[in-house]
Amino acid sequence: MADNAHSHGNMDVSTQEKTFDGFIYLVTRAAIGCVVLLLIAALFGA
């Protein structure tokens, strides 16, 4: 069998973590922007 069997928790996931953090940041900012735009539209009757 394979000598280099998978062992849980040894993979370097720093790139994936940075990508996920960037995604969450972008989604959070987009959601806040949508809420602000909806509030402005509601206040000024657009």
Secondary structure, DSSP 8 states (H G I E B T S, - for coil): --SS---TT-S--HHHHHHHHHHHHHHHHHHHHHHHHHHHHHHHT-
